[in-house]
Amino acid sequence: MLASLNLSNGTETKAAIRKVTVLFGDSNTAGSNWVANHYYSSAKWANRLLQTRPVFNAGVGGNSTGMARQRFTRDVLNKNPKTVIIMFGTNDAQIMNSNSLPRTSKANFNKNVRYFVDSLRARKINVILMTALPVIEGGKGHYYSRNREALYKPYGGAREWHDSYNDITRTIARQKGVPLIDTYRIFLQYAGGNTDQALTDSGLYDPSGIHMSMYGADVLYQTVQKTLELKRM
């Protein structure tokens, strides 16, 4: 199954293009980890949505909101979408080993997400915001195997630090009156706890501790689909 529609083909009617749902995010939107884990492409949450609506997957692995802003016009606005679902934060919140600073400051993350929302709403485009997943901090191959644990200790650990970026997304959703899918809290609820062990045992993650498994993608798909139906988007 294709991950997106080819909207550059001039044969599509303008009416059809206006029905498209654009998924704008990073690797957990793109499903960048699917090939390495030998997952079925059809199990991506983006591809599951294709069963009921035209979808353009504008997820790019490794993207922060600053990087995504540079392609926002091309990958989102130029698709003339009906609805845009936005999920960023994992890469923005990463504290760099080289300078001990986050890739995106909270102030800039706030500005970027507000820019996306305001630009879309000005064009009468539906917006849904999503929080980023809770990361699995310790253990083989997980977050601290690639990032310095000491940098996150002042903030209560990487999971809490990442959730402080989610708090910005939550605030924007509330202030702008747009729907929010709180992926972070949904995954904690499914895991039954806010611990590495609970998240690991949940089956929601692949071995990296920051990407969804096929089961995790199914949980997210079910939530997204229900939200789209409820909001009639």
C-alpha positions in Angstrom: 0.0 0.0 0.0 1.3 3.5 -0.8 2.2 5.8 2.0 0.6 8.8 0.4 -1.2 10.1 -2.7 0.8 11.6 -5.5 -0.7 15.1 -5.4 1.7 16.5 -8.0 -0.2 14.7 -10.8 -2.5 17.3 -12.5 -5.2 14.7 -13.2 -6.6 15.0 -9.6 -9.4 17.4 -9.4 -9.3 20.4 -7.1 -12.2 19.0 -5.1 -10.4 15.8 -4.5 -7.2 17.6 -3.3 -9.3 19.5 -0.8 -10.2 16.3 0.9 -6.6 15.3 1.6 -5.4 14.8 5.2 -1.7 15.8 5.6 0.3 14.1 8.4 3.1 16.5 9.3 5.7 15.2 11.7 9.0 13.3 12.2 9.9 9.6 12.1 6.9 8.4 14.1 4.7 9.9 11.4 6.9 8.7 8.5 7.4 5.2 10.0 11.1 5.5 9.3 11.9 2.5 11.5 9.6 0.1 9.6 12.2 -1.3 7.2 14.8 -1.9 9.9 12.3 -3.8 12.0 10.8 -5.7 9.1 7.3 -4.4 9.9 4.5 -4.6 7.3 4.2 -1.3 5.5 0.4 -1.6 5.6 0.6 -1.4 9.4 1.9 2.2 9.5 -0.8 4.4 11.0 -0.6 6.7 8.0 -1.3 3.8 5.7 -4.1 2.6 7.9 -5.8 6.0 7.4 -5.6 5.5 3.6 -8.3 2.9 3.9 -10.9 5.6 4.6 -9.5 8.9 3.2 -6.8 10.4 0.9 -3.6 10.9 2.9 -0.3 12.6 2.2 2.4 11.5 4.6 4.7 14.5 5.2 6.6 12.9 8.0 10.4 13.1 7.8 12.6 11.2 10.2 14.9 13.3 12.4 12.9 16.5 11.8 12.6 19.2 14.4 10.0 21.9 14.0 12.6 24.3 12.7 13.6 21.9 10.0 9.9 21.2 9.2 9.1 24.9 9.0 11.5 25.1 6.0 9.3 22.6 4.1 6.0 23.6 5.5 4.8 25.5 2.4 5.9 22.7 0.0 4.8 19.7 2.0 1.7 21.1 3.6 0.2 24.3 2.3 0.8 23.5 -1.3 -1.3 20.3 -0.9 -4.3 22.4 -0.2 -5.4 20.0 2.5 -8.7 19.7 4.3 -7.1 18.6 7.6 -3.5 18.6 8.9 -2.3 16.4 11.8 0.8 17.7 13.5 3.2 15.7 15.8 6.6 17.0 16.7 8.7 17.3 19.9 11.0 14.2 20.1 13.8 15.8 18.1 13.1 19.3 19.3 13.6 18.2 22.9 16.8 16.3 22.4 19.7 17.9 24.4 22.7 17.8 22.2 25.8 16.1 23.6 28.0 18.7 21.8 26.7 21.9 23.6 24.3 20.6 26.3 21.5 22.7 24.6 18.2 21.4 23.2 18.0 21.2 19.4 15.1 23.6 19.6 14.6 25.9 22.5 11.1 25.9 24.1 10.6 29.4 23.0 11.3 28.5 19.4 9.2 25.3 19.6 6.3 27.4 20.8 6.7 29.9 18.0 7.0 27.1 15.3 4.0 25.2 16.4 1.9 28.4 16.7 3.1 29.4 13.2 1.9 26.0 11.8 -1.5 26.3 13.5 -2.1 30.0 12.7 -1.1 29.6 9.0 -3.5 26.6 8.6 -6.4 28.2 10.4 -6.0 31.4 8.4 -6.7 29.2 5.3 -9.7 27.5 6.9 -7.8 24.2 7.2 -8.6 21.8 10.1 -5.8 21.2 12.5 -5.2 18.4 15.0 -2.2 18.6 17.3 -0.5 15.6 18.8 2.0 15.2 21.6 5.2 13.2 21.2 5.6 9.7 22.6 7.2 9.1 26.1 10.7 7.8 25.5 12.1 4.7 27.2 15.2 6.0 28.9 17.3 3.1 30.0 18.2 -0.3 28.8 20.0 -1.7 25.8 19.5 0.4 22.7 17.2 2.9 24.4 17.4 6.7 24.8 20.4 6.9 27.1 22.5 4.6 24.9 22.5 7.5 22.4 22.1 10.5 24.7 23.9 11.6 27.9 21.8 10.7 30.9 23.4 13.4 33.0 22.1 16.2 30.8 18.5 15.2 31.6 18.8 14.6 35.4 18.1 18.2 36.3 14.8 17.9 34.6 13.7 14.6 36.2 15.0 12.5 33.3 14.5 12.5 29.5 10.8 11.4 29.7 9.8 14.3 31.9 11.9 16.8 29.8 10.3 15.6 26.6 6.9 16.0 28.2 7.6 19.6 29.1 7.6 20.2 25.3 4.3 18.3 25.1 3.0 20.8 27.7 3.7 23.6 25.1 1.6 21.6 22.5 -1.2 21.1 25.1 -1.2 24.8 25.9 -1.4 25.8 22.2 -4.2 23.3 21.5 -6.2 24.7 24.5 -5.6 28.4 23.6 -6.3 28.0 19.9 -9.3 25.7 20.4 -7.9 22.9 18.2 -8.3 19.1 18.9 -5.4 17.4 20.8 -4.4 13.8 20.6 -2.3 13.3 23.7 -0.2 10.5 22.5 2.1 10.7 25.5 -0.7 10.1 28.0 -2.4 7.6 25.9 0.8 5.4 25.7 1.3 5.7 29.5 -2.3 4.6 30.0 -1.9 1.6 27.7 1.4 0.8 29.4 -0.2 1.0 32.8 2.6 3.1 34.3 5.2 5.8 33.8 8.3 3.6 34.1 10.7 2.2 31.6 9.6 -1.3 32.6 6.0 -0.6 32.0 6.7 1.0 28.6 9.0 -1.8 27.5 6.5 -4.5 28.5 3.7 -2.7 26.8 4.7 -3.8 23.3 4.1 -0.3 22.0 7.7 0.3 21.1 10.4 -1.0 18.8 13.9 -1.7 20.3 14.9 2.0 20.0 12.6 3.1 22.8 11.5 6.1 20.8 9.6 4.6 17.8 6.3 2.8 17.7 6.0 -0.9 17.0 3.1 -2.1 14.8 1.0 -2.5 18.0 1.8 1.1 18.9 0.9 2.3 15.5 -2.4 0.5 15.8 -3.2 2.2 19.1 -2.4 5.6 17.5 -4.4 4.8 14.3 -7.5 3.9 16.3 -7.3 7.1 18.3 -6.7 9.3 15.2 -9.5 7.6 13.3 -12.0 8.2 16.1 -10.9 11.8 16.4 -11.4 12.4 12.7 -14.8 10.8 12.7 -15.9 12.6 15.9 -14.8 16.0 14.6 -16.1 15.2 11.1 -12.8 16.1 9.5 
